[in-house]
Amino acid sequence: MRLDNKGMSIIEIVLTFSLIMVMVVGMVSVALNYRLKASISLEKMDMNTFKNTLTKAIQDDILEKGVKEMNYDGECQTISYLNSCVNIVFMDGSSKIFGTSIVDNNSRESIENKFVYYDGIKYPLNDSLPTTIPDGRSLSDFQMIQIQDSNILGRDSMMLEDGTLVTLYSIDVYISHIDFSEDFGIHILAYNEKTQYE
């Protein structure tokens, strides 16, 4: 028996090479897609962690100490790097400051270093910017994270039938990310009860 040792033809080599390239391109596409999804999931998880950590810190203080009042006074008058600021006064007479950083849309430093402030701690919101900005564009065009913090303090009072005055305080800061449709902001509701005869 004699074997035919002609080898592979050019067409067979080209077809084999093409098949291998299609498989490689498909695998690279899957890998890049997975990497993008992993990156987006990680970014969303970071935003949720930020929201939950800060909300828990404030709520723990409110539950432990109770709220006497919330206002724009106290240290809010002296902290220059805060755009919006709320002074939370507790029933034991102590107070803590909550606020958001000043964001200058034309300043790389302030856009990259956004934060929400509570009790002396800056909770960062990392907003990465490209190294160069194309002509005719501004830094604000490339922001990923937006903070809406106007009128962050709400207050409403009502008198109950037994003569108890209930004052409701709310803190609302809306934080959005360009890639997600949800609000990653800080929303706190607290109340103070005071009887009419105290």
C-alpha positions as a Markdown table, in Angstrom:
| # | Residue | x | y | z |
|---|---|---|---|---|
| 1 | Met | 0.0 | 0.0 | 0.0 |
| 2 | Arg | 1.4 | 3.4 | -1.0 |
| 3 | Leu | 0.4 | 6.7 | 0.7 |
| 4 | Asp | -0.2 | 9.8 | -1.3 |
| 5 | Asn | 2.0 | 12.5 | 0.2 |
| 6 | Lys | 0.9 | 15.6 | -1.8 |
| 7 | Gly | 0.6 | 17.8 | 1.4 |
| 8 | Met | -1.9 | 20.7 | 1.7 |
| 9 | Ser | -3.0 | 22.9 | -1.1 |
| 10 | Ile | -3.0 | 26.7 | -1.0 |
| 11 | Ile | -6.8 | 26.7 | -0.8 |
| 12 | Glu | -6.8 | 24.4 | 2.2 |
| 13 | Ile | -4.2 | 26.6 | 4.0 |
| 14 | Val | -6.2 | 29.8 | 3.3 |
| 15 | Leu | -9.4 | 28.1 | 4.5 |
| 16 | Thr | -7.7 | 26.8 | 7.7 |
| 17 | Phe | -6.2 | 30.2 | 8.4 |
| 18 | Ser | -9.5 | 32.0 | 7.8 |
| 19 | Leu | -11.3 | 29.6 | 10.1 |
| 20 | Ile | -8.7 | 30.2 | 12.8 |
| 21 | Met | -9.0 | 34.0 | 12.4 |
| 22 | Val | -12.8 | 33.9 | 12.7 |
| 23 | Met | -12.5 | 31.9 | 15.9 |
| 24 | Val | -9.8 | 34.3 | 17.3 |
| 25 | Val | -11.8 | 37.4 | 16.4 |
| 26 | Gly | -14.9 | 35.8 | 18.0 |
| 27 | Met | -13.0 | 35.0 | 21.2 |
| 28 | Val | -11.5 | 38.5 | 21.4 |
| 29 | Ser | -14.9 | 40.0 | 20.9 |
| 30 | Val | -16.4 | 37.9 | 23.7 |
| 31 | Ala | -13.4 | 38.7 | 26.0 |
| 32 | Leu | -13.8 | 42.5 | 25.4 |
| 33 | Asn | -17.5 | 42.4 | 25.9 |
| 34 | Tyr | -17.0 | 40.5 | 29.2 |
| 35 | Arg | -14.4 | 43.0 | 30.3 |
| 36 | Leu | -16.7 | 45.9 | 29.5 |
| 37 | Lys | -19.6 | 44.3 | 31.4 |
| 38 | Ala | -17.3 | 43.6 | 34.4 |
| 39 | Ser | -16.1 | 47.2 | 34.4 |
| 40 | Ile | -19.6 | 48.6 | 34.3 |
| 41 | Ser | -20.7 | 46.2 | 37.1 |
| 42 | Leu | -17.7 | 47.3 | 39.2 |
| 43 | Glu | -18.5 | 51.0 | 38.7 |
| 44 | Lys | -22.2 | 50.4 | 39.6 |
| 45 | Met | -21.1 | 48.5 | 42.7 |
| 46 | Asp | -18.8 | 51.3 | 43.7 |
| 47 | Met | -21.6 | 53.8 | 43.4 |
| 48 | Asn | -24.0 | 51.7 | 45.5 |
| 49 | Thr | -21.3 | 51.1 | 48.1 |
| 50 | Phe | -20.7 | 54.8 | 48.3 |
| 51 | Lys | -24.5 | 55.5 | 48.8 |
| 52 | Asn | -25.0 | 52.7 | 51.3 |
| 53 | Thr | -22.0 | 53.5 | 53.4 |
| 54 | Leu | -22.8 | 57.2 | 53.8 |
| 55 | Thr | -26.5 | 56.7 | 54.3 |
| 56 | Lys | -25.8 | 54.1 | 57.0 |
| 57 | Ala | -23.4 | 56.4 | 58.8 |
| 58 | Ile | -25.9 | 59.2 | 59.0 |
| 59 | Gln | -28.9 | 57.0 | 59.9 |
| 60 | Asp | -26.9 | 55.3 | 62.7 |
| 61 | Asp | -26.2 | 58.7 | 64.3 |
| 62 | Ile | -29.9 | 59.7 | 63.9 |
| 63 | Leu | -31.1 | 56.4 | 65.5 |
| 64 | Glu | -28.6 | 56.6 | 68.3 |
| 65 | Lys | -28.9 | 60.3 | 69.2 |
| 66 | Gly | -32.2 | 61.5 | 67.8 |
| 67 | Val | -32.5 | 64.7 | 65.9 |
| 68 | Lys | -33.2 | 68.0 | 67.6 |
| 69 | Glu | -33.1 | 70.1 | 64.4 |
| 70 | Met | -31.4 | 70.5 | 61.0 |
| 71 | Asn | -30.3 | 73.9 | 59.7 |
| 72 | Tyr | -27.8 | 75.8 | 57.6 |
| 73 | Asp | -26.1 | 77.3 | 60.7 |
| 74 | Gly | -23.1 | 76.2 | 62.8 |
| 75 | Glu | -19.9 | 75.2 | 60.9 |
| 76 | Cys | -21.8 | 75.5 | 57.6 |
| 77 | Gln | -21.0 | 79.2 | 57.7 |
| 78 | Thr | -17.2 | 78.5 | 57.9 |
| 79 | Ile | -16.4 | 75.5 | 55.6 |
| 80 | Ser | -15.5 | 77.1 | 52.3 |
| 81 | Tyr | -15.0 | 73.9 | 50.2 |
| 82 | Leu | -18.7 | 72.8 | 50.6 |
| 83 | Asn | -21.3 | 73.9 | 48.0 |
| 84 | Ser | -24.3 | 72.9 | 50.1 |
| 85 | Cys | -24.2 | 72.3 | 53.8 |
| 86 | Val | -26.6 | 71.1 | 56.5 |
| 87 | Asn | -25.9 | 71.2 | 60.3 |
| 88 | Ile | -27.5 | 68.2 | 62.0 |
| 89 | Val | -28.1 | 69.0 | 65.7 |
| 90 | Phe | -28.7 | 65.9 | 67.9 |
| 91 | Met | -30.8 | 65.6 | 71.1 |
| 92 | Asp | -27.6 | 65.4 | 73.2 |
| 93 | Gly | -26.5 | 68.9 | 71.9 |
| 94 | Ser | -23.8 | 67.6 | 69.6 |
| 95 | Ser | -23.9 | 68.3 | 65.9 |
| 96 | Lys | -22.4 | 67.0 | 62.7 |
| 97 | Ile | -22.0 | 68.6 | 59.3 |
| 98 | Phe | -23.3 | 67.1 | 56.0 |
| 99 | Gly | -22.5 | 68.7 | 52.7 |
| 100 | Thr | -21.3 | 68.4 | 49.1 |
| 101 | Ser | -18.1 | 69.7 | 47.5 |
| 102 | Ile | -18.0 | 72.7 | 45.3 |
| 103 | Val | -17.7 | 71.6 | 41.7 |
| 104 | Asp | -16.3 | 74.0 | 39.2 |
| 105 | Asn | -17.2 | 72.7 | 35.7 |
| 106 | Asn | -14.1 | 74.2 | 34.3 |
| 107 | Ser | -11.7 | 72.9 | 37.0 |
| 108 | Arg | -10.1 | 69.5 | 36.5 |
| 109 | Glu | -9.3 | 69.3 | 40.2 |
| 110 | Ser | -12.8 | 69.9 | 41.4 |
| 111 | Ile | -14.5 | 67.5 | 38.8 |
| 112 | Glu | -12.0 | 64.7 | 39.5 |
| 113 | Asn | -12.3 | 65.2 | 43.3 |
| 114 | Lys | -16.0 | 65.4 | 43.9 |
| 115 | Phe | -17.1 | 64.3 | 47.4 |
| 116 | Val | -19.9 | 64.2 | 49.9 |
| 117 | Tyr | -18.8 | 65.3 | 53.4 |
| 118 | Tyr | -20.1 | 64.0 | 56.7 |
| 119 | Asp | -18.7 | 64.3 | 60.2 |
| 120 | Gly | -15.2 | 65.4 | 59.0 |
| 121 | Ile | -14.9 | 62.6 | 56.4 |
| 122 | Lys | -14.9 | 63.2 | 52.6 |
| 123 | Tyr | -16.6 | 60.4 | 50.7 |
| 124 | Pro | -15.1 | 60.6 | 47.2 |
| 125 | Leu | -17.0 | 60.3 | 43.9 |
| 126 | Asn | -14.3 | 59.5 | 41.4 |
| 127 | Asp | -15.1 | 61.2 | 38.1 |
| 128 | Ser | -12.2 | 60.4 | 35.7 |
| 129 | Leu | -11.5 | 62.8 | 32.9 |
| 130 | Pro | -9.6 | 62.3 | 29.7 |
| 131 | Thr | -6.0 | 63.6 | 29.7 |
| 132 | Thr | -6.7 | 66.0 | 26.8 |
| 133 | Ile | -9.9 | 67.9 | 26.0 |
| 134 | Pro | -10.7 | 68.5 | 22.3 |
| 135 | Asp | -10.9 | 72.1 | 21.0 |
| 136 | Gly | -14.3 | 73.6 | 21.5 |
| 137 | Arg | -15.2 | 71.2 | 24.3 |
| 138 | Ser | -15.1 | 71.9 | 28.1 |
| 139 | Leu | -14.3 | 69.7 | 31.0 |
| 140 | Ser | -17.9 | 69.5 | 32.1 |
| 141 | Asp | -18.8 | 67.7 | 28.8 |
| 142 | Phe | -16.8 | 64.7 | 30.1 |
| 143 | Gln | -18.3 | 64.4 | 33.6 |
| 144 | Met | -19.6 | 60.9 | 34.4 |
| 145 | Ile | -21.1 | 61.8 | 37.7 |
| 146 | Gln | -23.5 | 64.7 | 38.4 |
| 147 | Ile | -24.5 | 66.1 | 41.8 |
| 148 | Gln | -27.8 | 67.9 | 42.2 |
| 149 | Asp | -27.7 | 69.6 | 45.6 |
| 150 | Ser | -29.8 | 72.7 | 45.5 |
| 151 | Asn | -32.3 | 73.0 | 48.4 |
| 152 | Ile | -31.0 | 69.8 | 50.0 |
| 153 | Leu | -32.7 | 70.5 | 53.3 |
| 154 | Gly | -36.5 | 70.2 | 53.6 |
| 155 | Arg | -38.6 | 70.9 | 56.7 |
| 156 | Asp | -42.2 | 70.4 | 57.5 |
| 157 | Ser | -44.2 | 70.6 | 60.7 |
| 158 | Met | -47.6 | 69.3 | 61.9 |
| 159 | Met | -49.5 | 69.4 | 65.1 |
| 160 | Leu | -51.0 | 66.1 | 66.3 |
| 161 | Glu | -54.4 | 65.9 | 68.1 |
| 162 | Asp | -52.7 | 65.3 | 71.4 |
| 163 | Gly | -50.7 | 68.6 | 71.1 |
| 164 | Thr | -47.5 | 67.1 | 69.9 |
| 165 | Leu | -45.6 | 69.1 | 67.4 |
| 166 | Val | -43.8 | 66.8 | 64.9 |
| 167 | Thr | -41.1 | 68.4 | 62.7 |
| 168 | Leu | -40.0 | 66.4 | 59.7 |
| 169 | Tyr | -36.5 | 67.0 | 58.2 |
| 170 | Ser | -35.3 | 65.7 | 55.0 |
| 171 | Ile | -31.9 | 65.8 | 53.3 |
| 172 | Asp | -31.9 | 65.1 | 49.5 |
| 173 | Val | -28.9 | 65.0 | 47.3 |
| 174 | Tyr | -29.4 | 63.4 | 43.9 |
| 175 | Ile | -26.3 | 61.8 | 42.4 |
| 176 | Ser | -26.4 | 60.3 | 38.9 |
| 177 | His | -24.0 | 58.5 | 36.7 |
| 178 | Ile | -24.1 | 58.8 | 33.0 |
| 179 | Asp | -24.0 | 55.0 | 32.4 |
| 180 | Phe | -26.9 | 54.2 | 34.8 |
| 181 | Ser | -30.5 | 55.4 | 35.1 |
| 182 | Glu | -30.8 | 55.2 | 38.9 |
| 183 | Asp | -30.2 | 57.7 | 41.6 |
| 184 | Phe | -27.1 | 57.0 | 43.8 |
| 185 | Gly | -27.9 | 60.0 | 46.1 |
| 186 | Ile | -28.3 | 60.5 | 49.8 |
| 187 | His | -31.9 | 60.7 | 51.0 |
| 188 | Ile | -32.4 | 61.0 | 54.7 |
| 189 | Leu | -35.7 | 61.5 | 56.6 |
| 190 | Ala | -35.7 | 62.3 | 60.4 |
| 191 | Tyr | -38.3 | 63.8 | 62.8 |
| 192 | Asn | -38.4 | 65.5 | 66.1 |
| 193 | Glu | -41.4 | 65.4 | 68.5 |
| 194 | Lys | -42.1 | 68.1 | 71.0 |
| 195 | Thr | -45.1 | 68.3 | 73.2 |
| 196 | Gln | -46.8 | 71.7 | 73.4 |
| 197 | Tyr | -46.3 | 71.8 | 77.2 |
| 198 | Glu | -42.5 | 71.3 | 77.3 |
